[in-house]
Amino acid sequence: MKRLFLSTLCALTLSAQSATAPLSLDDVMNNVEKNYPPLLATLAERALADADVLQALGRFDLVLSAQADTDRFGYYRNERVTAGFDQPLSTMGASVYGGWRGSDGSFAPYAGGLDTRSLGEWRGGIKVPLSKNRAIDDRRGNLQKTQIGQRVATLTIDQQRLVVRQLAARRYWDWVSAGQRLRVAKEILRVAQERDAALREASSLGQIPAIEVTENQRQILQRRSQMVEAERALQQAGIELSLFYRDTSGQPRMPVSEQLPPKLPTTEPLAETQVERDRVAALSLRPEIERFTQQKKQAQIDAALAENDRKPAVDFSLGFTAEGGDGTVRRGPNEMKASLRFELPVQRRAAAGKQLSAETKVAQLAQRERFARDQVEAEVQDAASAVRAAHNRAALLLDEVRVSLDLADAERERFRLGDSNLFTVNLREQAAVDAELRQVSAVNDYLRSLTVYDQVTARLLH
C-alpha cells in the first residue's frame, strides 16, 4: 500500500512538472505536424497521388474474358464456348494473350472456322509494336506522369509545411515576447508598490510632502493599467498560438503562463558564409523550384507521346493454336500464324498540335523555374538583411536597457538621499521600461525575421 501511494505521488509530481514545464518551439512544431488540421488536410494530396498511380497501373491489369453462344433455331444448330486472357506488358508496349475455345454441333461450310475438335482449341501469342507505341505509349506515359505526380504531391505538402511552420514559430515568439512584456510590467509595478510604504512613512514624519505619496499612487494606477494591457496581450497571443498548439484530439490548447520560457534567446549575427551556403541549399530544397522541374518532366512526357503519335503504326503479331481430341480435321492440328499491320494517318495534325502544345508548356515552365530561382535568391538576401538589421537593433537596445536601468537605480539612490524628487525617479524608471519593452520587440523582430529566413532557405523542413 505504501509503495502504491509513493508511485501515485511520483506520477502526480511528474505530471505536474510536465504540465508546467516551459513550452519550447520544438514542442509546438511537433504538435503542428501531428494535429494541425490544414496540414493534415494537405497530407491527403499524397493519398490522391497514390490513387492516381494505382489507377494508371490498372491499365496493365490482366483481363479475363469468357463467352458462350448457341444457335438453336437455324438449320445449323451448335453451341460455342470461348475463354481467354490478355496481359499488357510494360516492356516495349507488347502484350500477350491466350485462351481456349470449344464447340459442338453442326456448322455451315463457310463457318467451319468455328468448329473445333472434341477437346477444343488452345491458343496463345504475342503482339509487339515495331514503331509507334514501342518506346512509349499512353499506358506507360500516363503511369510515368502519375509517378511524377507523387513527387509533386510531396512538394505541395513541403510547401504547405514551410508556411505553417513559419506561422507557428511567429505565433510562438509573439506569445513568449508578450510574456516578457508582462514580466516588465509586473516588475515596474512591484517597484512602485514597495516604494509606497516608505513614502507614506516619510510623509507622516514630515520628511517629504504628501504630494509625493499622491504622485506614487498615480504611478501605481498607471502601471496597473499597463499590466492589464500586457495581460490582455498575453492572452491574445496565447489564443493565436492555440490554433497551432493542440491536444491529441485536435482541439486548440491554450498555453498557460507557467509554460512561458524564463527569457528570450539571445540574438546572433548571421555570417555571410552561412548565407551563401543557405542560398545554394535553398535552390535545391525549395519545393516550388523542384515542382517546376517535375512539371517539366510531365510536359516532356506529353511531348514524347505526341511524337509517338506521329509515327506509323507497325505491329507484329505471332500466334500459335493447337487442337486436341476427335473430330473432323479441317485445319491444324497445330498452327503458327504471323501478321504485320501498317497504319498511318496522312496529315497527323492532332499529333502535331499535341506536340506543339507540350513543347510550348515545357518552355513556359522553364521560364517560370528560372524566375522562381531568381525570386528565391532575392528572398534569401532580403531575409538575411532583415535578420542582420534586427540583430544590430536588438544589440543596441540591450546596451540602452543597461544604461537606462543604471540611471534608474542611480536616480532612486539620489531620491533616497534627498537629492532628487519622485517625478524625476518616475521619468527614469519609465525610460528604463520603455527601453526594455523596445528591446523585447527588437528581439521578437529578430526571431520573426530568423523564422522567415529559415522558411525561404527551407531550413524549416528539417
C-alpha positions in Angstrom: 0.0 0.0 0.0 2.9 2.3 0.9 4.6 1.5 -2.5 1.3 2.2 -4.3 1.0 5.6 -2.5 4.6 6.5 -3.4 4.1 5.5 -7.0 1.0 7.6 -7.3 2.6 10.5 -5.7 5.6 10.3 -8.0 3.3 10.1 -11.0 1.3 13.1 -9.9 4.5 15.1 -9.3 5.9 14.2 -12.8 2.5 15.1 -14.3 2.5 18.5 -12.5 6.1 19.1 -13.6 5.3 18.3 -17.3 2.2 20.5 -17.2 4.2 23.5 -16.0 7.4 22.8 -18.0 8.4 25.6 -20.3 6.8 25.2 -23.7 9.6 25.1 -26.4 9.4 25.8 -30.1 10.2 22.2 -30.8 7.1 21.2 -28.8 4.9 23.5 -30.9 6.5 22.2 -34.2 6.0 18.6 -33.3 2.4 19.3 -32.3 1.7 21.1 -35.6 3.0 18.0 -37.5 0.6 15.8 -35.6 -2.5 17.8 -35.0 -2.8 21.0 -37.2 -5.9 20.4 -39.4 -4.8 22.4 -42.5 -1.5 20.5 -42.7 -3.3 17.1 -42.1 -5.7 18.1 -45.0 -2.7 18.7 -47.2 -1.3 15.3 -46.5 -4.3 13.9 -48.4 -2.5 15.2 -51.6 -0.1 12.2 -51.3 -3.0 9.8 -50.9 -4.7 11.3 -54.0 -1.4 10.9 -56.0 -1.1 7.3 -54.9 -4.6 6.7 -56.1 -3.7 8.1 -59.5 -0.7 5.8 -59.7 -2.9 2.8 -58.8 -5.4 3.8 -61.4 -2.6 4.1 -64.0 -1.3 0.7 -63.0 -4.8 -0.7 -63.6 -4.3 -0.3 -67.4 -1.8 -3.1 -67.1 -4.2 -5.4 -65.4 -4.7 -8.9 -66.6 -8.0 -9.1 -68.5 -10.0 -12.3 -68.4 -12.9 -13.0 -70.8 -15.5 -15.7 -71.4 -18.4 -16.0 -73.9 -21.0 -18.7 -74.6 -23.0 -18.8 -77.8 -25.8 -21.0 -79.1 -27.7 -21.4 -82.3 -31.0 -23.4 -81.8 -33.5 -22.2 -84.3 -31.4 -22.2 -87.6 -30.6 -25.0 -89.9 -27.2 -25.4 -88.3 -27.5 -26.0 -84.5 -24.5 -25.6 -82.3 -23.0 -24.4 -79.1 -19.7 -22.5 -78.6 -17.7 -21.5 -75.5 -14.7 -19.2 -75.5 -12.4 -18.2 -72.7 -9.2 -16.3 -72.7 -6.9 -13.7 -71.2 -5.0 -10.6 -72.4 -2.0 -9.2 -70.5 -0.5 -5.8 -71.5 3.3 -5.6 -70.7 5.3 -2.7 -69.6 8.1 -3.6 -71.9 8.2 -2.3 -75.5 4.4 -1.8 -75.5 3.9 -5.6 -76.1 1.1 -7.8 -74.9 0.5 -11.5 -74.6 -2.7 -13.4 -75.0 -4.0 -16.9 -74.7 -7.2 -18.9 -74.3 -9.3 -21.9 -75.2 -12.4 -22.4 -77.2 -14.7 -25.4 -77.9 -17.8 -26.1 -79.9 -20.3 -28.8 -80.6 -23.0 -29.3 -83.2 -23.2 -28.6 -86.9 -21.7 -25.6 -88.8 -22.2 -24.2 -92.2 -19.3 -24.8 -94.6 -18.5 -21.1 -94.7 -18.3 -21.1 -90.9 -16.1 -24.1 -90.5 -13.6 -22.0 -88.6 -16.0 -22.1 -85.6 -15.8 -25.8 -85.4 -13.3 -27.5 -83.1 -12.4 -31.0 -82.1 -13.8 -32.6 -79.1 -11.1 -31.2 -76.7 -11.3 -27.7 -78.2 -8.6 -25.4 -79.4 -5.8 -23.8 -77.3 -4.3 -20.6 -78.5 -1.6 -18.1 -77.4 0.5 -15.4 -78.8 2.3 -12.0 -78.5 1.8 -8.6 -80.1 4.7 -6.3 -80.5 4.7 -2.7 -81.9 7.7 -2.0 -84.1 7.4 1.7 -84.4 4.5 3.6 -82.8 3.9 2.7 -79.1 7.3 0.9 -78.9 9.3 3.4 -76.9 6.3 4.9 -75.1 2.5 4.6 -75.3 -0.5 6.0 -73.4 -0.3 3.4 -70.7 3.3 3.9 -69.8 3.2 7.6 -70.3 0.3 8.0 -68.0 2.0 5.8 -65.4 5.2 7.9 -65.6 3.2 11.1 -65.2 1.3 9.9 -62.2 4.5 8.6 -60.6 5.9 12.1 -61.0 2.7 13.4 -59.6 3.6 11.6 -56.3 6.7 13.7 -56.1 4.7 16.8 -56.9 2.3 16.0 -54.1 5.2 15.6 -51.7 6.4 19.0 -52.8 3.0 20.5 -52.3 3.0 19.1 -48.7 6.5 20.5 -48.1 5.5 23.9 -49.4 2.5 24.0 -47.0 4.7 22.8 -44.2 7.1 25.7 -44.7 4.2 28.2 -44.5 2.5 26.5 -41.5 5.8 26.1 -39.5 6.8 29.7 -40.1 3.4 30.9 -38.9 3.5 28.6 -35.9 7.0 29.9 -35.0 5.9 33.5 -35.3 2.9 32.9 -33.1 5.1 31.2 -30.5 7.6 34.0 -30.3 4.8 36.5 -30.2 3.5 34.6 -27.1 6.9 34.5 -25.5 7.5 38.2 -26.1 4.1 39.0 -24.7 5.1 37.1 -21.6 8.3 39.1 -21.3 6.4 42.4 -21.6 4.1 41.3 -18.8 7.1 40.5 -16.7 8.5 44.0 -17.2 5.1 45.5 -16.4 4.8 43.4 -13.2 8.4 44.4 -12.1 7.9 48.1 -12.6 4.6 47.9 -10.7 6.3 46.0 -7.8 8.9 48.7 -7.5 6.2 51.4 -7.2 4.2 49.3 -4.7 7.2 48.6 -2.5 8.1 52.3 -2.5 4.6 53.3 -1.4 5.0 52.2 2.2 8.3 54.0 2.6 6.9 57.2 1.1 3.9 57.1 3.4 6.1 56.7 6.4 8.4 59.5 5.3 5.4 61.8 4.6 3.9 61.0 8.1 7.3 62.1 9.6 7.3 65.3 7.6 10.3 64.3 5.6 8.6 64.7 2.2 5.5 66.5 1.1 2.3 64.5 0.8 2.2 65.2 -2.9 5.0 62.7 -3.4 2.7 59.9 -2.0 0.0 61.0 -4.4 2.4 61.0 -7.3 3.4 57.5 -6.4 -0.2 56.4 -6.2 -0.7 57.8 -9.7 2.2 55.8 -10.9 0.8 52.6 -9.3 -2.5 53.1 -11.0 -0.8 53.8 -14.4 1.4 50.7 -14.0 -1.6 48.6 -13.1 -3.2 49.7 -16.3 -0.1 48.8 -18.2 -0.1 45.4 -16.6 -3.8 44.8 -17.6 -2.9 45.7 -21.2 0.1 43.3 -21.0 -2.1 40.5 -19.6 -4.6 41.0 -22.4 -1.8 40.9 -25.0 -0.5 37.7 -23.5 -4.0 36.1 -23.6 -4.4 37.2 -27.2 -1.1 35.8 -28.2 -1.9 32.5 -26.4 -5.2 32.3 -28.2 -3.5 32.7 -31.5 -0.9 30.2 -30.6 -3.6 27.7 -29.6 -4.6 27.4 -33.2 -1.2 25.6 -33.8 -0.8 24.0 -30.3 -3.5 21.4 -30.0 -4.3 18.3 -27.9 -4.3 14.8 -29.3 -8.0 15.1 -30.3 -7.1 18.2 -32.4 -8.8 20.8 -30.1 -6.9 24.1 -29.6 -5.0 24.1 -26.3 -4.4 27.4 -24.5 -0.9 27.6 -23.2 -0.6 28.8 -19.6 1.7 31.5 -18.2 3.6 28.8 -16.2 4.7 27.4 -19.6 6.5 30.6 -20.6 10.3 30.3 -21.0 12.2 32.3 -18.5 13.7 34.6 -21.1 14.0 35.2 -24.8 17.0 33.7 -26.6 20.0 35.9 -27.4 20.4 37.2 -30.9 23.3 36.0 -33.1 24.9 37.7 -36.1 24.4 36.0 -39.5 27.7 35.3 -41.2 28.0 35.9 -45.0 29.4 32.4 -45.5 26.4 30.9 -43.8 24.1 32.9 -46.0 25.9 31.7 -49.1 25.6 28.1 -48.0 21.9 28.5 -47.3 21.3 30.3 -50.7 22.8 27.3 -52.5 20.8 24.9 -50.4 17.6 26.8 -50.9 17.9 26.5 -54.7 17.8 22.7 -54.4 15.4 22.4 -51.4 12.7 25.0 -52.1 9.6 23.0 -53.1 8.3 25.4 -55.8 11.6 25.2 -57.8 11.6 21.4 -57.9 7.9 21.5 -58.5 8.5 23.3 -61.8 11.2 20.7 -62.6 8.8 17.8 -62.1 6.1 19.6 -64.0 8.5 20.0 -66.9 9.2 16.3 -66.8 5.4 15.7 -67.1 5.2 18.1 -70.1 8.2 16.3 -71.7 6.3 13.0 -71.4 3.4 14.7 -73.2 5.8 15.8 -75.9 7.2 12.2 -76.2 3.6 10.9 -76.5 2.8 13.4 -79.2 6.0 12.4 -81.1 4.9 8.8 -80.7 1.5 9.6 -82.3 3.3 11.0 -85.4 5.0 7.6 -86.1 3.4 5.0 -88.3 1.8 2.0 -86.6 3.7 -1.1 -87.5 2.6 -4.0 -85.3 3.9 -7.6 -85.5 1.8 -10.5 -84.1 2.8 -14.1 -83.6 0.3 -16.7 -82.5 0.1 -20.5 -82.0 -3.0 -22.7 -82.0 -3.4 -26.4 -81.1 -6.5 -28.6 -81.3 -7.0 -31.8 -79.4 -9.4 -34.7 -79.3 -11.5 -36.4 -82.0 -13.3 -34.8 -84.9 -13.0 -33.7 -88.4 -9.6 -32.3 -89.3 -10.3 -29.0 -91.1 -7.0 -27.3 -90.1 -4.1 -27.9 -87.9 -4.0 -29.7 -85.6 -1.2 -27.2 -84.8 -0.7 -23.9 -86.5 1.5 -20.9 -86.2 0.4 -17.6 -87.6 2.2 -14.3 -88.0 0.9 -10.9 -89.2 2.3 -7.4 -89.9 0.0 -4.4 -89.7 0.7 -0.9 -91.0 -1.3 2.2 -90.4 -0.5 5.9 -90.8 -2.8 9.0 -90.7 -1.7 11.2 -93.5 -1.9 14.7 -92.1 -1.3 13.8 -88.4 -2.5 17.2 -87.4 -3.8 16.1 -84.0 -0.4 14.7 -83.1 1.4 17.9 -84.4 -0.9 20.1 -82.3 -0.4 18.0 -79.2 3.4 18.1 -79.7 3.4 21.9 -80.2 1.3 22.3 -77.0 3.6 20.1 -75.0 6.8 21.8 -76.2 5.3 25.2 -75.5 4.4 24.2 -72.0 8.0 22.9 -71.4 9.4 26.3 -72.5 6.8 28.1 -70.3 7.7 26.0 -67.3 11.4 26.6 -67.9 10.9 30.4 -67.7 8.8 30.1 -64.6 11.5 27.9 -63.0 14.1 30.5 -63.9 12.1 33.3 -62.3 11.5 31.1 -59.2 15.2 30.7 -58.8 15.8 34.4 -59.1 13.0 35.0 -56.6 14.4 32.6 -54.1 17.8 34.2 -54.2 16.3 37.6 -53.7 14.2 36.3 -50.8 17.3 34.8 -49.1 19.2 38.0 -49.4 16.3 40.1 -48.1 15.7 37.8 -45.2 19.4 37.7 -44.3 19.4 41.6 -44.4 16.4 41.7 -42.1 18.0 39.3 -39.6 21.2 41.3 -39.5 19.3 44.6 -39.0 17.2 43.1 -36.3 20.2 41.7 -34.5 22.0 45.0 -34.6 19.0 46.9 -33.3 18.5 44.3 -30.5 22.2 44.6 -29.5 22.0 48.5 -29.4 18.7 48.3 -27.4 20.3 45.9 -24.9 23.0 48.4 -24.2 20.3 51.1 -23.8 18.5 48.9 -21.3 21.6 48.5 -19.2 22.3 52.2 -19.2 18.6 53.1 -18.5 18.5 50.6 -15.6 21.7 52.1 -14.2 20.2 55.6 -14.4 17.0 54.5 -12.7 19.0 52.9 -9.9 21.2 56.0 -9.5 18.1 58.3 -9.5 16.4 56.1 -6.8 19.6 56.4 -4.7 19.6 60.2 -5.1 16.0 60.3 -4.1 16.7 58.2 -1.0 19.5 60.7 -0.1 17.2 63.7 -0.7 19.0 64.9 -3.9 16.1 64.2 -6.3 12.3 64.0 -6.5 9.8 61.3 -7.3 8.8 62.9 -10.6 12.4 62.5 -11.9 12.6 59.0 -10.5 9.4 58.0 -12.4 10.8 59.5 -15.6 14.0 57.4 -15.2 12.0 54.3 -14.4 9.6 54.8 -17.3 12.6 55.4 -19.7 14.1 52.1 -18.5 10.7 50.3 -19.0 10.3 51.8 -22.5 13.9 50.6 -23.3 13.1 47.1 -22.0 9.9 46.9 -24.0 11.6 48.1 -27.2 14.4 45.6 -26.6 11.8 42.8 -26.2 10.2 43.9 -29.5 13.6 44.1 -31.2 14.4 40.5 -30.1 10.9 39.4 -31.3 11.5 41.1 -34.6 14.9 39.2 -34.8 13.2 35.9 -34.1 10.4 36.5 -36.6 13.0 37.6 -39.2 15.0 34.5 -38.4 11.9 32.4 -38.9 11.3 33.9 -42.3 14.9 33.2 -43.1 14.5 29.6 -42.1 11.4 29.5 -44.4 13.0 30.9 -47.5 16.1 28.8 -47.1 13.9 25.7 -46.5 15.6 25.0 -43.2 12.2 24.7 -41.5 11.8 21.4 -43.4 14.4 19.8 -41.2 
